[in-house]
Amino acid sequence: MFVNLTERLQNSFKVLQGKNKLSESNIKEAIREVRRALLEADVALGVIKVFLDQVQTKALGLKVGQGLTPSQAFIKLVETELTKIIGGKSESLDLKTQPPAVVMVAGLQGAGKTTSIAKLALYLKQRENKKVLVVSADVYRPAAIEQLEVLAKQVEVDFFPSTADDKPSDIVTSAKKHAQKQFFDVLLIDTAGRLHIDEQMMDEIKTLQKKVNPIETLFVVDSMTGQDAAHTAKAFADALPLTGIILTKTDGDARGGAALSVRHITGKPIKFLGVGEKIDTLEPFHPERVVSRLLGMGDVLSLVEEISRKADHKKVQKPVQKMLKGQFDLSDMRNQLLQMEQMGGMEALMDKLPGMGQIPQNVKNQMMGEVEIKRMVAIINSMTPKERSHIKLIKGSRKARIANGSGTNVQAVNKLIKQFEKMQKQMKKMGGGKMQRMMAKMAGADGMPDFSKMELPNTGGDNKFPF
């Protein structure tokens, strides 16, 4: 997420490295580099000006605290001002009303509106424990209603039926009555998208708002469109009582212009980020966490929350205990890989750890992504139970059979075996007692590792892989 901007910002801070104090000249040089980074990220010019004016004014009178270098003091200032620009504090959905709480979702075609509704329904069901009903009032786009119905089944929430022959105002009125009768907590309404904001679109949404009086009206914005996304959201916010924004496709956005511009331009908070194609990839927007990741400081809180939510605690505890006893085998490794795949692979986890921003992207690309994890799991699946627990049995003809069964080659099988043997050696080196003390130190709720207590590698800013 926002890889290019992270790299450019980190380069701009290098201007102050090795300086004994902050002076007007080196501050101006650093700010010039930050400005270039923001321009390349397609941040709106007005936002850049306000942000840099604040940074420059405060930097000139900045006193470097004890234990901080001038570079670190400047980064801290940039972090504070960036957080203010993109929202200051996180704002969640306001569902405090007589049920059902009606949430209307609007957006242009192609922004990911209908998919975002399904993701939001799953989020409310799983994390807020809400009984959710979804309905489509999009009678214009072919198969829009069917798409939402399919997604509703996928996330296992109720779908209120409608057809392309129905009037949108009748659809939402009937859906709200049904939600009241059946005691739903939340009603999510998918409205018609357009290729651009037009008068007809605005008039229709205004009519729907009067019919159902939504407590939240969210606008879905495609992050990939940069500052255009912010200006589109502004036009919508000027015409309607918008309460928040869902920023989609942030996982594919290397620039980050929309994320940094939209709050300042619209005055409306970003409430959620779409961070992947999978149906469970909707995250609440935390400005301070996003800025921390932007500046290469990681996002340990989100990482811990993600692991606690997605990991099967029983499946995690068992291999940990086997590790402590030196009994970890390839079946356990397979289970760990599947858990990692659930959380987006090694690269997705690494991006949330402090200091990982300094690792070059080409090194990250070689890490275990989804494709690599799937390949490794396929290789282990092609082994017999005995081979998984007795790796020394895997020789010549067995390797060829495993490679054939997994659709890989003998080199890939050898690579996996070497990786596993390396893991075993590391465990033996650490020794049971040392590992137990480390696990005890990191232990969190339900025996899950607490990554906030983890001693992270010091990269020393030399761009070398820290492990």
Contacts in CASP RR format, 6 or more apart in sequence:
PFRMAT RR
TARGET T0000
AUTHOR 0000-0000-0000
METHOD contacts of the structure
MODEL  1
MFVNLTERLQNSFKVLQGKNKLSESNIKEAIREVRRALLEADVALGVIKV
FLDQVQTKALGLKVGQGLTPSQAFIKLVETELTKIIGGKSESLDLKTQPP
AVVMVAGLQGAGKTTSIAKLALYLKQRENKKVLVVSADVYRPAAIEQLEV
LAKQVEVDFFPSTADDKPSDIVTSAKKHAQKQFFDVLLIDTAGRLHIDEQ
MMDEIKTLQKKVNPIETLFVVDSMTGQDAAHTAKAFADALPLTGIILTKT
DGDARGGAALSVRHITGKPIKFLGVGEKIDTLEPFHPERVVSRLLGMGDV
LSLVEEISRKADHKKVQKPVQKMLKGQFDLSDMRNQLLQMEQMGGMEALM
DKLPGMGQIPQNVKNQMMGEVEIKRMVAIINSMTPKERSHIKLIKGSRKA
RIANGSGTNVQAVNKLIKQFEKMQKQMKKMGGGKMQRMMAKMAGADGMPD
FSKMELPNTGGDNKFPF
1 250 0 8 1.000
1 251 0 8 1.000
1 252 0 8 1.000
1 253 0 8 1.000
1 275 0 8 1.000
1 293 0 8 1.000
1 351 0 8 1.000
2 41 0 8 1.000
2 250 0 8 1.000
2 253 0 8 1.000
2 254 0 8 1.000
2 255 0 8 1.000
2 256 0 8 1.000
2 259 0 8 1.000
2 293 0 8 1.000
2 294 0 8 1.000
3 254 0 8 1.000
3 361 0 8 1.000
4 40 0 8 1.000
4 41 0 8 1.000
4 254 0 8 1.000
4 255 0 8 1.000
5 37 0 8 1.000
5 38 0 8 1.000
5 40 0 8 1.000
5 41 0 8 1.000
5 254 0 8 1.000
5 255 0 8 1.000
5 256 0 8 1.000
5 257 0 8 1.000
5 294 0 8 1.000
6 293 0 8 1.000
6 294 0 8 1.000
6 295 0 8 1.000
6 296 0 8 1.000
6 357 0 8 1.000
7 361 0 8 1.000
8 33 0 8 1.000
8 36 0 8 1.000
8 37 0 8 1.000
8 40 0 8 1.000
8 41 0 8 1.000
9 34 0 8 1.000
9 37 0 8 1.000
9 78 0 8 1.000
9 294 0 8 1.000
9 295 0 8 1.000
10 295 0 8 1.000
10 296 0 8 1.000
10 357 0 8 1.000
10 358 0 8 1.000
11 33 0 8 1.000
11 37 0 8 1.000
12 30 0 8 1.000
12 33 0 8 1.000
12 34 0 8 1.000
12 36 0 8 1.000
12 37 0 8 1.000
13 30 0 8 1.000
13 71 0 8 1.000
13 74 0 8 1.000
13 75 0 8 1.000
13 78 0 8 1.000
14 71 0 8 1.000
15 26 0 8 1.000
15 29 0 8 1.000
15 30 0 8 1.000
15 33 0 8 1.000
16 22 0 8 1.000
16 26 0 8 1.000
16 30 0 8 1.000
16 69 0 8 1.000
16 70 0 8 1.000
16 71 0 8 1.000
16 74 0 8 1.000
17 69 0 8 1.000
17 71 0 8 1.000
18 69 0 8 1.000
18 70 0 8 1.000
18 71 0 8 1.000
19 26 0 8 1.000
19 69 0 8 1.000
19 70 0 8 1.000
19 71 0 8 1.000
20 70 0 8 1.000
21 64 0 8 1.000
21 70 0 8 1.000
22 59 0 8 1.000
22 62 0 8 1.000
22 64 0 8 1.000
22 70 0 8 1.000
22 73 0 8 1.000
22 74 0 8 1.000
24 60 0 8 1.000
26 70 0 8 1.000
27 56 0 8 1.000
27 59 0 8 1.000
27 60 0 8 1.000
27 74 0 8 1.000
28 56 0 8 1.000
30 74 0 8 1.000
31 52 0 8 1.000
31 55 0 8 1.000
31 56 0 8 1.000
31 59 0 8 1.000
34 52 0 8 1.000
34 55 0 8 1.000
34 78 0 8 1.000
35 48 0 8 1.000
35 52 0 8 1.000
38 47 0 8 1.000
38 48 0 8 1.000
38 51 0 8 1.000
38 52 0 8 1.000
38 257 0 8 1.000
38 260 0 8 1.000
39 48 0 8 1.000
40 255 0 8 1.000
41 255 0 8 1.000
41 256 0 8 1.000
41 257 0 8 1.000
41 260 0 8 1.000
42 226 0 8 1.000
42 227 0 8 1.000
42 255 0 8 1.000
42 256 0 8 1.000
42 257 0 8 1.000
42 258 0 8 1.000
43 227 0 8 1.000
43 256 0 8 1.000
43 257 0 8 1.000
43 260 0 8 1.000
43 261 0 8 1.000
44 227 0 8 1.000
44 230 0 8 1.000
44 231 0 8 1.000
44 257 0 8 1.000
44 261 0 8 1.000
44 264 0 8 1.000
44 265 0 8 1.000
46 264 0 8 1.000
47 85 0 8 1.000
47 260 0 8 1.000
47 261 0 8 1.000
47 264 0 8 1.000
47 265 0 8 1.000
50 85 0 8 1.000
50 264 0 8 1.000
51 81 0 8 1.000
51 82 0 8 1.000
51 85 0 8 1.000
54 81 0 8 1.000
54 84 0 8 1.000
55 77 0 8 1.000
55 78 0 8 1.000
55 81 0 8 1.000
58 77 0 8 1.000
58 81 0 8 1.000
59 74 0 8 1.000
59 77 0 8 1.000
62 73 0 8 1.000
62 74 0 8 1.000
62 77 0 8 1.000
64 70 0 8 1.000
64 73 0 8 1.000
65 73 0 8 1.000
68 76 0 8 1.000
75 295 0 8 1.000
78 295 0 8 1.000
79 291 0 8 1.000
79 292 0 8 1.000
79 295 0 8 1.000
79 297 0 8 1.000
82 260 0 8 1.000
82 291 0 8 1.000
82 294 0 8 1.000
82 295 0 8 1.000
83 287 0 8 1.000
83 288 0 8 1.000
83 291 0 8 1.000
85 260 0 8 1.000
85 263 0 8 1.000
85 264 0 8 1.000
86 259 0 8 1.000
86 260 0 8 1.000
86 263 0 8 1.000
86 264 0 8 1.000
86 270 0 8 1.000
86 287 0 8 1.000
86 290 0 8 1.000
86 291 0 8 1.000
87 263 0 8 1.000
87 269 0 8 1.000
87 270 0 8 1.000
87 287 0 8 1.000
88 287 0 8 1.000
88 288 0 8 1.000
89 287 0 8 1.000
89 288 0 8 1.000
90 284 0 8 1.000
90 285 0 8 1.000
90 286 0 8 1.000
90 287 0 8 1.000
91 244 0 8 1.000
91 269 0 8 1.000
91 271 0 8 1.000
91 285 0 8 1.000
92 271 0 8 1.000
92 284 0 8 1.000
93 103 0 8 1.000
93 124 0 8 1.000
93 216 0 8 1.000
93 271 0 8 1.000
94 215 0 8 1.000
94 216 0 8 1.000
94 243 0 8 1.000
95 101 0 8 1.000
95 103 0 8 1.000
95 128 0 8 1.000
95 130 0 8 1.000
95 185 0 8 1.000
95 186 0 8 1.000
95 215 0 8 1.000
95 216 0 8 1.000
96 215 0 8 1.000
97 215 0 8 1.000
99 179 0 8 1.000
99 180 0 8 1.000
99 183 0 8 1.000
99 184 0 8 1.000
99 185 0 8 1.000
99 186 0 8 1.000
100 133 0 8 1.000
100 176 0 8 1.000
100 179 0 8 1.000
100 180 0 8 1.000
100 184 0 8 1.000
100 185 0 8 1.000
100 186 0 8 1.000
100 187 0 8 1.000
101 185 0 8 1.000
101 186 0 8 1.000
101 187 0 8 1.000
101 215 0 8 1.000
101 216 0 8 1.000
102 176 0 8 1.000
102 186 0 8 1.000
102 187 0 8 1.000
102 189 0 8 1.000
102 212 0 8 1.000
102 213 0 8 1.000
102 214 0 8 1.000
102 215 0 8 1.000
102 216 0 8 1.000
103 120 0 8 1.000
103 186 0 8 1.000
103 187 0 8 1.000
103 188 0 8 1.000
103 189 0 8 1.000
103 214 0 8 1.000
103 215 0 8 1.000
103 216 0 8 1.000
103 217 0 8 1.000
103 218 0 8 1.000
104 189 0 8 1.000
104 191 0 8 1.000
104 205 0 8 1.000
104 208 0 8 1.000
104 209 0 8 1.000
104 212 0 8 1.000
104 214 0 8 1.000
104 216 0 8 1.000
104 217 0 8 1.000
104 218 0 8 1.000
105 113 0 8 1.000
105 116 0 8 1.000
105 117 0 8 1.000
105 120 0 8 1.000
105 188 0 8 1.000
105 189 0 8 1.000
105 190 0 8 1.000
105 191 0 8 1.000
105 217 0 8 1.000
105 218 0 8 1.000
105 219 0 8 1.000
105 220 0 8 1.000
105 246 0 8 1.000
106 113 0 8 1.000
106 191 0 8 1.000
106 193 0 8 1.000
106 205 0 8 1.000
106 217 0 8 1.000
106 218 0 8 1.000
106 219 0 8 1.000
106 220 0 8 1.000
106 236 0 8 1.000
106 240 0 8 1.000
107 113 0 8 1.000
107 191 0 8 1.000
107 193 0 8 1.000
107 194 0 8 1.000
107 219 0 8 1.000
107 220 0 8 1.000
107 221 0 8 1.000
107 236 0 8 1.000
108 193 0 8 1.000
108 194 0 8 1.000
108 195 0 8 1.000
108 196 0 8 1.000
108 197 0 8 1.000
108 222 0 8 1.000
108 232 0 8 1.000
109 141 0 8 1.000
109 193 0 8 1.000
109 194 0 8 1.000
109 195 0 8 1.000
110 222 0 8 1.000
111 220 0 8 1.000
111 221 0 8 1.000
111 222 0 8 1.000
111 248 0 8 1.000
112 220 0 8 1.000
112 222 0 8 1.000
112 248 0 8 1.000
112 249 0 8 1.000
113 190 0 8 1.000
113 193 0 8 1.000
113 220 0 8 1.000
114 136 0 8 1.000
114 138 0 8 1.000
114 144 0 8 1.000
114 147 0 8 1.000
114 148 0 8 1.000
114 151 0 8 1.000
114 190 0 8 1.000
115 151 0 8 1.000
115 248 0 8 1.000
115 279 0 8 1.000
116 220 0 8 1.000
116 246 0 8 1.000
116 248 0 8 1.000
116 272 0 8 1.000
116 274 0 8 1.000
116 282 0 8 1.000
117 134 0 8 1.000
117 148 0 8 1.000
117 151 0 8 1.000
117 188 0 8 1.000
117 190 0 8 1.000
118 134 0 8 1.000
118 148 0 8 1.000
118 151 0 8 1.000
118 152 0 8 1.000
118 154 0 8 1.000
118 155 0 8 1.000
118 279 0 8 1.000
119 155 0 8 1.000
119 274 0 8 1.000
119 279 0 8 1.000
119 280 0 8 1.000
119 281 0 8 1.000
119 282 0 8 1.000
120 188 0 8 1.000
120 246 0 8 1.000
120 272 0 8 1.000
120 282 0 8 1.000
121 132 0 8 1.000
121 134 0 8 1.000
121 152 0 8 1.000
121 155 0 8 1.000
121 157 0 8 1.000
121 188 0 8 1.000
122 155 0 8 1.000
122 157 0 8 1.000
122 279 0 8 1.000
122 280 0 8 1.000
122 282 0 8 1.000
123 272 0 8 1.000
123 282 0 8 1.000
124 130 0 8 1.000
124 132 0 8 1.000
124 185 0 8 1.000
124 186 0 8 1.000
125 131 0 8 1.000
125 132 0 8 1.000
125 155 0 8 1.000
125 156 0 8 1.000
125 157 0 8 1.000
126 280 0 8 1.000
127 309 0 8 1.000
130 185 0 8 1.000
130 186 0 8 1.000
131 158 0 8 1.000
131 183 0 8 1.000
131 184 0 8 1.000
131 185 0 8 1.000
131 186 0 8 1.000
132 157 0 8 1.000
132 158 0 8 1.000
132 184 0 8 1.000
132 185 0 8 1.000
132 186 0 8 1.000
132 187 0 8 1.000
132 188 0 8 1.000
133 157 0 8 1.000
133 158 0 8 1.000
133 159 0 8 1.000
133 160 0 8 1.000
133 175 0 8 1.000
133 178 0 8 1.000
133 179 0 8 1.000
133 182 0 8 1.000
133 184 0 8 1.000
133 186 0 8 1.000
133 187 0 8 1.000
133 188 0 8 1.000
134 148 0 8 1.000
134 152 0 8 1.000
134 157 0 8 1.000
134 158 0 8 1.000
134 159 0 8 1.000
134 160 0 8 1.000
134 187 0 8 1.000
134 188 0 8 1.000
134 189 0 8 1.000
134 190 0 8 1.000
135 148 0 8 1.000
135 159 0 8 1.000
135 160 0 8 1.000
135 162 0 8 1.000
135 171 0 8 1.000
135 172 0 8 1.000
135 175 0 8 1.000
135 187 0 8 1.000
135 188 0 8 1.000
135 189 0 8 1.000
135 190 0 8 1.000
136 144 0 8 1.000
136 145 0 8 1.000
136 147 0 8 1.000
136 148 0 8 1.000
136 149 0 8 1.000
136 162 0 8 1.000
136 171 0 8 1.000
136 190 0 8 1.000
137 162 0 8 1.000
137 168 0 8 1.000
137 171 0 8 1.000
137 172 0 8 1.000
137 189 0 8 1.000
137 190 0 8 1.000
137 191 0 8 1.000
137 192 0 8 1.000
137 208 0 8 1.000
138 144 0 8 1.000
138 145 0 8 1.000
138 148 0 8 1.000
138 168 0 8 1.000
138 190 0 8 1.000
138 191 0 8 1.000
138 192 0 8 1.000
138 193 0 8 1.000
139 145 0 8 1.000
139 162 0 8 1.000
139 163 0 8 1.000
139 164 0 8 1.000
139 165 0 8 1.000
139 166 0 8 1.000
139 167 0 8 1.000
139 168 0 8 1.000
139 171 0 8 1.000
139 192 0 8 1.000
140 164 0 8 1.000
140 192 0 8 1.000
140 193 0 8 1.000
141 192 0 8 1.000
141 193 0 8 1.000
144 190 0 8 1.000
144 192 0 8 1.000
145 162 0 8 1.000
145 163 0 8 1.000
145 164 0 8 1.000
148 159 0 8 1.000
148 190 0 8 1.000
149 159 0 8 1.000
149 161 0 8 1.000
151 279 0 8 1.000
152 158 0 8 1.000
152 159 0 8 1.000
153 159 0 8 1.000
154 279 0 8 1.000
155 279 0 8 1.000
158 182 0 8 1.000
158 184 0 8 1.000
160 171 0 8 1.000
160 174 0 8 1.000
160 175 0 8 1.000
160 178 0 8 1.000
160 179 0 8 1.000
162 171 0 8 1.000
162 175 0 8 1.000
168 191 0 8 1.000
168 192 0 8 1.000
168 204 0 8 1.000
168 207 0 8 1.000
168 208 0 8 1.000
169 207 0 8 1.000
169 208 0 8 1.000
169 211 0 8 1.000
172 189 0 8 1.000
172 208 0 8 1.000
172 211 0 8 1.000
172 212 0 8 1.000
173 211 0 8 1.000
173 212 0 8 1.000
175 187 0 8 1.000
175 189 0 8 1.000
176 187 0 8 1.000
176 211 0 8 1.000
176 212 0 8 1.000
179 187 0 8 1.000
187 212 0 8 1.000
189 208 0 8 1.000
189 212 0 8 1.000
189 214 0 8 1.000
191 204 0 8 1.000
191 205 0 8 1.000
191 208 0 8 1.000
192 201 0 8 1.000
192 204 0 8 1.000
193 201 0 8 1.000
194 200 0 8 1.000
194 201 0 8 1.000
197 232 0 8 1.000
197 235 0 8 1.000
197 236 0 8 1.000
197 239 0 8 1.000
202 239 0 8 1.000
202 240 0 8 1.000
205 240 0 8 1.000
206 239 0 8 1.000
206 240 0 8 1.000
209 217 0 8 1.000
209 240 0 8 1.000
209 241 0 8 1.000
215 243 0 8 1.000
216 243 0 8 1.000
216 244 0 8 1.000
217 240 0 8 1.000
217 241 0 8 1.000
217 242 0 8 1.000
217 243 0 8 1.000
217 244 0 8 1.000
218 242 0 8 1.000
218 243 0 8 1.000
218 244 0 8 1.000
218 245 0 8 1.000
218 246 0 8 1.000
218 271 0 8 1.000
219 233 0 8 1.000
219 236 0 8 1.000
219 237 0 8 1.000
219 242 0 8 1.000
219 244 0 8 1.000
219 245 0 8 1.000
219 246 0 8 1.000
219 268 0 8 1.000
220 245 0 8 1.000
220 246 0 8 1.000
220 248 0 8 1.000
221 229 0 8 1.000
221 230 0 8 1.000
221 232 0 8 1.000
221 233 0 8 1.000
221 245 0 8 1.000
221 246 0 8 1.000
221 247 0 8 1.000
221 248 0 8 1.000
221 258 0 8 1.000
221 262 0 8 1.000
222 229 0 8 1.000
222 248 0 8 1.000
222 249 0 8 1.000
222 258 0 8 1.000
223 229 0 8 1.000
223 247 0 8 1.000
223 248 0 8 1.000
223 249 0 8 1.000
223 250 0 8 1.000
223 252 0 8 1.000
223 253 0 8 1.000
223 256 0 8 1.000
223 257 0 8 1.000
223 258 0 8 1.000
223 259 0 8 1.000
224 249 0 8 1.000
224 252 0 8 1.000
224 253 0 8 1.000
224 258 0 8 1.000
225 232 0 8 1.000
225 258 0 8 1.000
226 253 0 8 1.000
226 255 0 8 1.000
226 256 0 8 1.000
226 257 0 8 1.000
226 258 0 8 1.000
226 261 0 8 1.000
227 257 0 8 1.000
227 258 0 8 1.000
227 261 0 8 1.000
229 247 0 8 1.000
229 258 0 8 1.000
229 261 0 8 1.000
229 262 0 8 1.000
230 257 0 8 1.000
230 258 0 8 1.000
230 261 0 8 1.000
230 262 0 8 1.000
230 264 0 8 1.000
230 265 0 8 1.000
230 266 0 8 1.000
231 265 0 8 1.000
233 242 0 8 1.000
233 245 0 8 1.000
233 262 0 8 1.000
233 265 0 8 1.000
233 266 0 8 1.000
233 268 0 8 1.000
234 265 0 8 1.000
234 266 0 8 1.000
236 242 0 8 1.000
237 266 0 8 1.000
237 267 0 8 1.000
237 268 0 8 1.000
242 266 0 8 1.000
242 268 0 8 1.000
243 268 0 8 1.000
244 268 0 8 1.000
244 269 0 8 1.000
244 270 0 8 1.000
244 271 0 8 1.000
245 262 0 8 1.000
245 263 0 8 1.000
245 266 0 8 1.000
245 268 0 8 1.000
245 269 0 8 1.000
245 270 0 8 1.000
245 271 0 8 1.000
246 270 0 8 1.000
246 271 0 8 1.000
246 272 0 8 1.000
246 273 0 8 1.000
246 274 0 8 1.000
246 282 0 8 1.000
247 258 0 8 1.000
247 259 0 8 1.000
247 262 0 8 1.000
247 270 0 8 1.000
247 272 0 8 1.000
247 273 0 8 1.000
247 274 0 8 1.000
247 285 0 8 1.000
248 273 0 8 1.000
248 274 0 8 1.000
249 274 0 8 1.000
249 276 0 8 1.000
250 256 0 8 1.000
250 259 0 8 1.000
250 273 0 8 1.000
250 274 0 8 1.000
250 275 0 8 1.000
250 276 0 8 1.000
251 274 0 8 1.000
251 275 0 8 1.000
251 276 0 8 1.000
251 277 0 8 1.000
251 281 0 8 1.000
253 259 0 8 1.000
259 270 0 8 1.000
259 273 0 8 1.000
259 290 0 8 1.000
262 268 0 8 1.000
262 270 0 8 1.000
263 269 0 8 1.000
263 270 0 8 1.000
269 285 0 8 1.000
270 285 0 8 1.000
270 287 0 8 1.000
271 284 0 8 1.000
271 285 0 8 1.000
272 282 0 8 1.000
272 283 0 8 1.000
272 284 0 8 1.000
272 285 0 8 1.000
273 282 0 8 1.000
273 283 0 8 1.000
273 284 0 8 1.000
273 285 0 8 1.000
273 290 0 8 1.000
274 281 0 8 1.000
274 282 0 8 1.000
274 283 0 8 1.000
275 281 0 8 1.000
275 282 0 8 1.000
275 283 0 8 1.000
280 310 0 8 1.000
283 302 0 8 1.000
286 301 0 8 1.000
286 302 0 8 1.000
289 299 0 8 1.000
289 301 0 8 1.000
289 302 0 8 1.000
290 299 0 8 1.000
292 298 0 8 1.000
292 299 0 8 1.000
293 299 0 8 1.000
293 351 0 8 1.000
293 352 0 8 1.000
296 354 0 8 1.000
296 355 0 8 1.000
296 356 0 8 1.000
296 357 0 8 1.000
296 358 0 8 1.000
297 354 0 8 1.000
297 355 0 8 1.000
298 351 0 8 1.000
298 352 0 8 1.000
298 353 0 8 1.000
298 354 0 8 1.000
298 355 0 8 1.000
298 356 0 8 1.000
298 357 0 8 1.000
299 351 0 8 1.000
299 352 0 8 1.000
300 352 0 8 1.000
300 353 0 8 1.000
300 354 0 8 1.000
300 451 0 8 1.000
300 452 0 8 1.000
301 452 0 8 1.000
302 352 0 8 1.000
303 349 0 8 1.000
303 352 0 8 1.000
303 353 0 8 1.000
303 451 0 8 1.000
304 450 0 8 1.000
304 451 0 8 1.000
304 452 0 8 1.000
306 343 0 8 1.000
306 352 0 8 1.000
307 343 0 8 1.000
307 448 0 8 1.000
307 449 0 8 1.000
307 451 0 8 1.000
308 445 0 8 1.000
308 446 0 8 1.000
308 448 0 8 1.000
310 339 0 8 1.000
310 342 0 8 1.000
310 343 0 8 1.000
311 339 0 8 1.000
311 342 0 8 1.000
311 343 0 8 1.000
311 448 0 8 1.000
312 339 0 8 1.000
313 446 0 8 1.000
313 447 0 8 1.000
313 448 0 8 1.000
315 335 0 8 1.000
315 339 0 8 1.000
316 339 0 8 1.000
316 448 0 8 1.000
317 447 0 8 1.000
318 332 0 8 1.000
319 328 0 8 1.000
319 332 0 8 1.000
319 335 0 8 1.000
319 336 0 8 1.000
320 439 0 8 1.000
322 328 0 8 1.000
322 329 0 8 1.000
322 332 0 8 1.000
323 427 0 8 1.000
323 435 0 8 1.000
324 432 0 8 1.000
324 435 0 8 1.000
324 436 0 8 1.000
324 439 0 8 1.000
326 424 0 8 1.000
326 427 0 8 1.000
326 428 0 8 1.000
326 432 0 8 1.000
328 423 0 8 1.000
328 424 0 8 1.000
328 427 0 8 1.000
329 388 0 8 1.000
329 389 0 8 1.000
329 391 0 8 1.000
330 380 0 8 1.000
330 383 0 8 1.000
330 387 0 8 1.000
330 388 0 8 1.000
330 389 0 8 1.000
330 391 0 8 1.000
330 420 0 8 1.000
331 380 0 8 1.000
331 385 0 8 1.000
331 388 0 8 1.000
331 389 0 8 1.000
333 380 0 8 1.000
333 420 0 8 1.000
333 423 0 8 1.000
334 376 0 8 1.000
334 377 0 8 1.000
334 380 0 8 1.000
334 381 0 8 1.000
334 388 0 8 1.000
337 368 0 8 1.000
337 373 0 8 1.000
337 376 0 8 1.000
337 377 0 8 1.000
337 380 0 8 1.000
338 373 0 8 1.000
338 377 0 8 1.000
340 346 0 8 1.000
340 349 0 8 1.000
340 368 0 8 1.000
340 373 0 8 1.000
341 370 0 8 1.000
341 373 0 8 1.000
341 374 0 8 1.000
341 377 0 8 1.000
343 349 0 8 1.000
344 369 0 8 1.000
344 370 0 8 1.000
345 368 0 8 1.000
345 369 0 8 1.000
345 370 0 8 1.000
345 373 0 8 1.000
346 367 0 8 1.000
346 368 0 8 1.000
346 369 0 8 1.000
346 373 0 8 1.000
347 364 0 8 1.000
347 365 0 8 1.000
347 367 0 8 1.000
347 368 0 8 1.000
347 369 0 8 1.000
348 369 0 8 1.000
350 356 0 8 1.000
350 359 0 8 1.000
350 364 0 8 1.000
350 367 0 8 1.000
351 357 0 8 1.000
353 451 0 8 1.000
353 456 0 8 1.000
354 456 0 8 1.000
355 456 0 8 1.000
355 459 0 8 1.000
355 466 0 8 1.000
358 459 0 8 1.000
358 460 0 8 1.000
358 461 0 8 1.000
358 463 0 8 1.000
359 459 0 8 1.000
359 463 0 8 1.000
359 465 0 8 1.000
359 466 0 8 1.000
360 463 0 8 1.000
363 465 0 8 1.000
368 376 0 8 1.000
375 406 0 8 1.000
375 408 0 8 1.000
375 412 0 8 1.000
376 416 0 8 1.000
378 405 0 8 1.000
378 406 0 8 1.000
378 407 0 8 1.000
378 408 0 8 1.000
379 402 0 8 1.000
379 403 0 8 1.000
379 406 0 8 1.000
379 408 0 8 1.000
379 412 0 8 1.000
379 413 0 8 1.000
379 416 0 8 1.000
380 388 0 8 1.000
380 416 0 8 1.000
381 406 0 8 1.000
382 401 0 8 1.000
382 402 0 8 1.000
382 403 0 8 1.000
382 404 0 8 1.000
382 405 0 8 1.000
382 406 0 8 1.000
383 394 0 8 1.000
383 402 0 8 1.000
386 393 0 8 1.000
387 393 0 8 1.000
387 394 0 8 1.000
387 398 0 8 1.000
387 402 0 8 1.000
391 417 0 8 1.000
391 420 0 8 1.000
391 421 0 8 1.000
394 402 0 8 1.000
394 413 0 8 1.000
394 417 0 8 1.000
396 410 0 8 1.000
399 410 0 8 1.000
399 413 0 8 1.000
399 414 0 8 1.000
400 410 0 8 1.000
402 413 0 8 1.000
403 409 0 8 1.000
403 410 0 8 1.000
403 412 0 8 1.000
403 413 0 8 1.000
406 412 0 8 1.000
406 413 0 8 1.000
427 435 0 8 1.000
430 438 0 8 1.000
439 449 0 8 1.000
441 453 0 8 1.000
442 449 0 8 1.000
442 450 0 8 1.000
442 451 0 8 1.000
442 453 0 8 1.000
442 454 0 8 1.000
443 449 0 8 1.000
443 450 0 8 1.000
444 450 0 8 1.000
457 466 0 8 1.000
457 467 0 8 1.000
458 466 0 8 1.000
459 466 0 8 1.000
END
